[in-house]
Amino acid sequence: MSQAKSAEPRPYHHGDLRRALVDAARRLLEAEGPSALSLRAVAREAGVSPAAPYHHFKDKSELMEAVAQEGWDTLNAQMAEAKARDTGPHQLTALGITYVCFARENPALYRVMYDMVREKEGLPEDVQDNKDSAYCMVRDTMVEHGADPTQETHLELATIAAWCGAHGLAEMAGFKQFEPLKDELGGERAFLDAVLSHMGLFAPRHTAC
């Protein structure tokens, strides 16, 4: 008996195709990396026909933009939750730790977020202009705990410095030579806390892992 024919592509029928495609792209991204992404591969992962993605994205770049935007939205939400859980000047350290943990837990997504930024030579508009964005949250938390909002240049530089500090720590936190220090301090979170606190832009805080 001859082998069964390969399943034919499924027609466009998804109730929320855009959502399904972005979710499929994220699964592929974390499993196989950015090089595995194509509209055809994402359509296959989402269970729709190869032509279906073109209802929402003209090319791979537009799909990657949507994935990156979801990353920023997720980061915003996680940092807002971290700030709400904490009080006082410790909030700034909590924001930094949350940023680093997001980057460490979503490495491929995090890379895409910044890859798309580099192509445009600037952060997405809503990152700096949306009061609910992670970037603005850092700036506003500084003001809430003593920074002078009338010193706009100083405040912007301080926000950039804090953001860059967390970004650099996210890049380096997994280095093996830090393992003994993590053990000494009590774990990964305590290590992140201590490093951010020593930057001077983050309030001192002592937490267990």
C-alpha positions, -999 to 999 in steps of 0.1 A, spaced: 0 0 0 14 34 -9 23 59 19 -3 84 28 0 118 12 14 147 32 -13 168 49 -23 197 28 -18 232 42 -48 242 63 -68 272 50 -70 305 67 -95 300 94 -80 312 127 -102 332 149 -72 354 161 -46 347 135 -23 376 144 -21 364 180 -16 328 169 13 338 146 30 359 173 27 330 198 41 306 172 70 329 164 79 331 201 78 293 204 101 289 175 123 318 186 130 303 220 133 267 207 155 273 176 166 310 176 159 339 152 174 321 122 146 296 123 119 322 118 102 327 85 66 334 76 63 299 62 78 283 94 56 303 116 25 295 96 34 258 99 39 261 137 5 280 140 -12 253 119 -24 276 90 -16 279 53 16 295 41 -4 324 27 -23 331 59 5 353 77 3 378 48 -31 389 61 -13 406 90 24 408 81 39 418 47 73 402 56 94 386 83 105 420 95 70 431 104 64 398 123 96 404 142 85 439 151 53 424 165 72 399 185 96 426 198 67 448 208 52 419 228 85 416 246 84 453 256 48 450 267 56 419 288 86 437 304 65 467 312 39 445 329 64 426 349 82 457 361 49 473 371 41 442 391 75 443 408 71 480 417 36 473 431 49 445 453 76 467 469 76 499 488 100 528 495 133 533 478 137 495 474 114 498 444 142 509 421 163 479 430 132 457 424 128 472 389 164 464 381 162 428 393 130 423 373 146 436 342 176 413 345 154 383 353 133 390 323 163 391 300 177 359 316 144 340 313 137 351 277 171 353 261 160 350 224 130 374 228 153 399 247 178 397 218 151 403 192 138 433 212 172 450 209 180 437 174 149 455 162 159 486 181 193 487 166 179 487 131 160 519 139 187 535 159 163 542 188 140 527 213 104 522 203 84 555 207 62 542 235 92 531 255 102 567 262 69 584 258 45 560 274 42 567 312 35 530 318 66 518 300 95 502 318 118 531 309 95 558 322 88 536 353 125 538 362 126 576 357 94 582 376 105 560 405 136 581 408 115 612 411 92 595 436 123 589 458 140 622 456 152 631 421 144 666 411 120 665 381 130 701 371 165 690 364 155 673 332 189 666 317 202 652 350 171 630 354 174 617 318 211 609 323 203 591 356 176 571 339 199 561 311 226 551 335 203 529 355 189 513 324 224 507 310 235 492 344 206 467 344 212 459 307 249 453 313 242 431 343 217 411 322 245 404 297 270 394 323 250 378 351 254 343 337 292 343 336 306 312 354 332 332 374 304 348 394 291 315 407 313 315 439 301 351 447 264 340 442 270 312 466 285 335 491 257 360 489 229 335 490 219 329 454 211 345 421 186 371 433 209 382 462 237 386 437 217 408 414 205 428 443 240 434 456 254 444 422 226 468 415 230 483 450 267 489 444 260 509 413 248 538 434 217 545 413 198 517 430 188 518 467 205 494 490 186 463 497 192 429 512 171 400 501 174 363 502 174 343 470 
